[in-house]
Amino acid sequence: MQNTRTIQQLHDLSGRTALITGGSRGLGLQMAHALGEAGARLMISSRKEAELVAAAEALRGAGHQVDWLATDGSDDGQTLALAEHALKTMGAVDILVNNAGTTWGAPAAEHPMDAWDKVLDLNLRSVFLLTREVARRSMLPRQQGRVINIASTAALGGSARSMQAAAYHASKGAVASLTKALACEWGPHGITVNAILPGVFPSKMTRHLLQTDTLEPIVARVPLRCVGDDEALKGAVLLFASDAGKHITGTLLPVDGGVSAVVGE
């Protein structure tokens, strides 16, 4: 029988590097901690330098090796500079987590086009541009890599109750399709491409949904009767980043307490 690795060895990221966009707070910081805890060297990015400094201090305090670069992902030049900086600093990018994103709430009939462009530029264009550069310059030449896109359960359909955010839905649906397209194209080159689809998590983006007067009905629609917490994404990102998930690609994984399993109410 062929020797196999233990489950701990399969999840071990020692010697690997990870670039996490939107890594200074919320879901991005949670996933950075998870990858750091598994042994990866980290680079995090976001727009606000002060938040990056605080996040880096927290990660280093937990014993993780981390670098950072303030980056506005909606700017092509800054996105390309992030790829350059990550490769120069870490030598290679083994794991790319495309987490940075934004939203805009408005009825579709009144949705401003400049807001549409803002959402699509950050949530889709920058994801493709950064992924293209990292793959072209680091993953494809080495015939290995892990790309993890953070989409949303909003990619699966519209919302009749809590969200009027057509651009956000469209962008995350496109990220889901892009995930599958890249998985098919890059699979022969040893690169896996998967997406995590978070449901409702407490964050800056979702705080308008989680006010005291609306939290209870939201939770009531979740089969597990709770929203996501500060560790709910750790297992999913580690699975996709590590050799434990080496035979998984093109997968869209909802992490939503079961909401996406509900077919009618």
C-alpha positions as CSV (number, residue, x, y, z in Angstrom):
1,M,0.0,0.0,0.0
2,Q,1.3,3.4,-0.9
3,N,2.4,5.5,2.1
4,T,0.0,8.4,2.8
5,R,0.3,11.5,4.9
6,T,-1.5,12.1,8.1
7,I,-4.4,14.5,8.2
8,Q,-2.1,17.0,10.1
9,Q,0.5,16.7,7.3
10,L,-2.1,17.3,4.6
11,H,-3.2,20.5,6.3
12,D,0.3,21.8,6.9
13,L,1.2,25.0,5.0
14,S,4.8,25.3,6.3
15,G,7.0,26.7,3.7
16,R,4.1,28.1,1.6
17,T,3.1,31.7,1.0
18,A,-0.3,33.3,0.9
19,L,-1.6,36.6,-0.4
20,I,-4.9,37.7,1.0
21,T,-6.7,40.8,-0.3
22,G,-9.0,42.6,2.1
23,G,-7.0,41.0,4.8
24,S,-6.9,43.7,7.4
25,R,-10.3,42.9,9.1
26,G,-13.4,40.8,9.1
27,L,-13.4,37.7,6.9
28,G,-10.0,38.4,5.3
29,L,-8.3,38.7,8.7
30,Q,-10.0,35.5,9.9
31,M,-8.7,33.6,6.9
32,A,-5.2,35.1,7.3
33,H,-5.1,33.8,10.8
34,A,-6.2,30.4,9.6
35,L,-3.5,30.2,7.0
36,G,-0.9,31.5,9.4
37,E,-1.9,29.0,12.0
38,A,-1.3,26.3,9.4
39,G,2.3,27.6,8.8
40,A,2.0,29.9,5.8
41,R,3.9,33.1,5.4
42,L,1.4,35.9,4.8
43,M,1.0,39.1,2.9
44,I,-2.2,41.1,3.4
45,S,-3.6,44.1,1.5
46,S,-6.4,46.5,1.8
47,R,-6.9,50.2,1.2
48,K,-6.4,51.6,4.7
49,E,-2.8,51.6,6.0
50,A,-3.8,52.0,9.7
51,E,-6.0,48.9,9.6
52,L,-3.2,46.9,7.9
53,V,-0.7,48.0,10.6
54,A,-3.2,46.8,13.4
55,A,-3.9,43.6,11.6
56,A,-0.2,42.8,11.0
57,E,0.5,43.5,14.7
58,A,-2.3,41.0,15.7
59,L,-1.0,38.4,13.3
60,R,2.6,38.8,14.5
61,G,1.4,38.6,18.0
62,A,-0.1,35.2,17.2
63,G,3.3,34.1,15.9
64,H,2.7,34.5,12.2
65,Q,5.1,35.9,9.6
66,V,3.3,38.7,7.7
67,D,4.0,41.6,5.3
68,W,1.5,44.1,4.0
69,L,0.9,46.6,1.3
70,A,-1.9,49.3,1.2
71,T,-3.7,48.8,-2.2
72,D,-6.8,50.1,-3.8
73,G,-7.9,47.1,-5.8
74,S,-10.1,49.2,-8.1
75,D,-7.0,50.8,-9.5
76,D,-5.2,48.5,-12.1
77,G,-1.8,50.0,-11.4
78,Q,-2.0,49.4,-7.7
79,T,-3.3,45.8,-8.3
80,L,-0.3,45.1,-10.6
81,A,2.0,46.7,-8.0
82,L,0.6,44.4,-5.3
83,A,1.4,41.3,-7.5
84,E,4.9,42.7,-8.0
85,H,5.5,43.5,-4.3
86,A,4.2,40.0,-3.2
87,L,6.5,38.2,-5.6
88,K,9.5,40.4,-4.8
89,T,8.9,40.0,-1.0
90,M,7.9,36.4,-0.8
91,G,9.6,35.0,-3.9
92,A,6.4,33.2,-5.0
93,V,2.7,33.1,-4.2
94,D,1.4,29.6,-3.5
95,I,-2.0,30.6,-2.3
96,L,-4.1,33.6,-3.5
97,V,-7.2,34.6,-1.6
98,N,-9.3,37.1,-3.5
99,N,-11.4,38.6,-0.6
100,A,-11.5,42.3,-1.1
101,G,-14.9,43.6,-2.2
102,T,-17.6,46.2,-1.9
103,T,-21.3,46.6,-2.3
104,W,-23.9,49.3,-3.1
105,G,-27.5,49.2,-2.0
106,A,-30.1,50.7,-4.3
107,P,-33.2,49.6,-6.2
108,A,-32.2,48.3,-9.6
109,A,-34.4,51.0,-11.3
110,E,-32.4,53.7,-9.5
111,H,-28.9,52.1,-9.4
112,P,-26.3,54.7,-10.4
113,M,-23.9,53.6,-13.1
114,D,-20.8,55.0,-11.4
115,A,-21.7,52.8,-8.4
116,W,-22.2,49.8,-10.7
117,D,-18.7,50.4,-12.1
118,K,-17.2,50.8,-8.6
119,V,-18.6,47.4,-7.5
120,L,-17.7,45.5,-10.7
121,D,-14.2,47.1,-10.8
122,L,-13.3,45.9,-7.3
123,N,-15.3,42.7,-7.1
124,L,-14.6,41.3,-10.5
125,R,-12.0,43.2,-12.6
126,S,-9.4,43.4,-9.9
127,V,-10.0,39.7,-9.0
128,F,-9.2,38.7,-12.6
129,L,-6.3,41.1,-13.0
130,L,-4.5,40.0,-9.8
131,T,-5.2,36.3,-10.4
132,R,-3.9,36.6,-14.0
133,E,-0.7,38.2,-12.8
134,V,-0.1,35.8,-9.9
135,A,-0.8,32.8,-12.1
136,R,1.2,34.0,-15.1
137,R,4.3,35.0,-13.0
138,S,4.2,32.4,-10.2
139,M,1.8,29.5,-10.4
140,L,1.9,28.5,-14.1
141,P,5.7,28.5,-14.4
142,R,5.9,26.3,-11.3
143,Q,2.9,24.2,-12.2
144,Q,1.2,24.6,-8.8
145,G,-1.0,26.9,-6.9
146,R,-4.2,27.5,-5.0
147,V,-6.7,30.3,-5.9
148,I,-9.5,30.9,-3.5
149,N,-12.1,33.4,-4.5
150,I,-14.5,34.8,-1.9
151,A,-17.8,35.1,-3.7
152,S,-21.1,35.2,-1.8
153,T,-24.4,33.3,-1.5
154,A,-25.6,36.3,-3.5
155,A,-24.0,34.6,-6.5
156,L,-26.7,31.9,-6.3
157,G,-29.7,34.2,-6.9
158,G,-31.6,37.3,-5.9
159,S,-33.0,38.3,-2.6
160,A,-36.7,39.1,-2.1
161,R,-36.2,40.4,1.4
162,S,-33.0,42.0,2.7
163,M,-30.9,43.1,-0.3
164,Q,-31.4,45.4,-3.2
165,A,-27.9,45.2,-4.6
166,A,-28.0,44.2,-8.3
167,A,-24.3,45.1,-9.0
168,Y,-23.2,43.0,-6.0
169,H,-25.2,40.0,-7.1
170,A,-24.0,40.3,-10.6
171,S,-20.3,40.7,-9.6
172,K,-20.4,37.7,-7.3
173,G,-22.2,35.6,-9.9
174,A,-19.5,36.5,-12.3
175,V,-16.8,35.5,-9.8
176,A,-18.5,32.1,-9.4
177,S,-18.4,31.6,-13.2
178,L,-14.8,32.8,-13.4
179,T,-13.9,30.3,-10.7
180,K,-15.2,27.4,-12.8
181,A,-13.6,28.7,-16.0
182,L,-10.2,29.1,-14.5
183,A,-10.4,25.7,-12.8
184,C,-11.0,24.1,-16.1
185,E,-8.2,26.0,-17.9
186,W,-5.6,25.7,-15.2
187,G,-6.3,22.3,-13.8
188,P,-3.9,20.6,-16.2
189,H,-1.2,23.0,-14.8
190,G,-1.6,21.8,-11.2
191,I,-3.6,24.9,-10.1
192,T,-6.9,24.5,-8.2
193,V,-9.4,27.3,-8.3
194,N,-12.3,27.3,-5.9
195,A,-14.8,29.8,-4.3
196,I,-16.2,30.2,-0.8
197,L,-19.7,31.7,-0.7
198,P,-20.2,33.2,2.7
199,G,-23.7,33.9,3.9
200,V,-24.4,36.5,6.5
201,F,-21.4,37.3,8.8
202,P,-21.0,40.4,11.0
203,S,-18.9,42.8,9.0
204,K,-18.8,46.4,7.9
205,M,-20.5,45.4,4.7
206,T,-23.4,43.6,6.3
207,R,-23.9,45.7,9.4
208,H,-27.0,47.4,7.9
209,L,-28.6,43.9,7.9
210,L,-27.6,43.1,11.5
211,Q,-29.2,45.9,13.4
212,T,-31.1,44.7,16.5
213,D,-34.5,45.0,14.8
214,T,-33.6,42.9,11.8
215,L,-31.2,40.3,13.2
216,E,-33.9,38.0,14.7
217,P,-35.7,37.4,11.4
218,I,-32.5,36.9,9.5
219,V,-31.4,34.3,12.1
220,A,-34.8,32.6,11.9
221,R,-34.3,31.9,8.2
222,V,-30.9,30.2,8.8
223,P,-31.3,26.4,9.4
224,L,-28.5,26.4,12.0
225,R,-30.2,29.5,13.6
226,C,-27.0,31.6,13.8
227,V,-25.0,33.9,11.5
228,G,-21.3,33.3,10.8
229,D,-18.7,33.9,13.5
230,D,-15.0,34.6,13.8
231,E,-13.9,31.0,13.0
232,A,-16.6,29.8,10.6
233,L,-14.4,30.3,7.4
234,K,-11.2,28.9,8.8
235,G,-11.8,25.2,7.9
236,A,-13.1,26.1,4.4
237,V,-10.1,28.3,3.5
238,L,-7.6,25.8,4.9
239,L,-9.2,22.9,2.9
240,F,-8.9,24.8,-0.4
241,A,-5.4,26.1,0.4
242,S,-3.8,22.8,1.6
243,D,-3.1,19.4,0.1
244,A,-6.2,18.2,2.0
245,G,-8.1,19.7,-0.9
246,K,-5.7,18.9,-3.7
247,H,-8.4,17.0,-5.7
248,I,-11.0,19.7,-5.4
249,T,-11.3,22.4,-8.0
250,G,-14.1,24.4,-9.6
251,T,-16.2,24.1,-6.5
252,L,-18.5,26.8,-5.0
253,L,-18.8,26.1,-1.3
254,P,-21.6,28.0,0.6
255,V,-20.7,28.7,4.2
256,D,-24.1,30.0,5.3
257,G,-25.6,27.9,8.0
258,G,-27.7,26.1,5.5
259,V,-29.5,29.0,3.9
260,S,-28.7,27.9,0.4
261,A,-30.2,24.5,1.0
262,V,-33.6,26.0,1.6
263,V,-35.9,25.6,-1.4
264,G,-39.1,27.3,-0.2
265,E,-40.6,29.1,2.8
